């Protein structure tokens, strides 16, 4: 005989939380960082269920995050409904999509170039205009032939290889 599906109430859901400041942090199951609970025979997001149990109409297309920024918070006062567009906009503001990501990419590129034996734009220019073969240049500079070929093609060290590199958008 199978068990009857669990039906939650607002009180039963909030009993599975821990108060931290003004937030109520979910102590149960998280699927991709989203609080989930087994309700009525299926897994449902806790925030959406809380809104539904409180009598608030929750559109199926709406995203239901918390405005406090804590991904495991299920405090009813913090729950908001967002359209896809507004949700993506909020995610972009809170992610590393801005200046932090650009700084990180610049540091990674700088580190990668510093660890390469081709340490300057001047050397990359010399390689790009050289008439010598790839294997000869690779041996001289202590790098792989693919690195030499990428420099000659303008896909590596493109800023130093050719001021017009990339203007054709891949068309050759």
Secondary structure as UniProt FT lines:
FT   HELIX           10..14
FT   TURN            15..16
FT   STRAND          17..20
FT   TURN            21..22
FT   STRAND          23..26
FT   STRAND          30..31
FT   TURN            32..33
FT   STRAND          34..39
FT   TURN            40..41
FT   STRAND          42..45
FT   HELIX           46..53
FT   TURN            54..55
FT   TURN            60..61
FT   TURN            67..68
FT   TURN            71..72
FT   TURN            76..78
FT   HELIX           84..94
FT   HELIX           99..115
FT   HELIX           121..129
FT   HELIX           134..141
FT   HELIX           145..153
FT   HELIX           158..161
FT   TURN            163..170
//
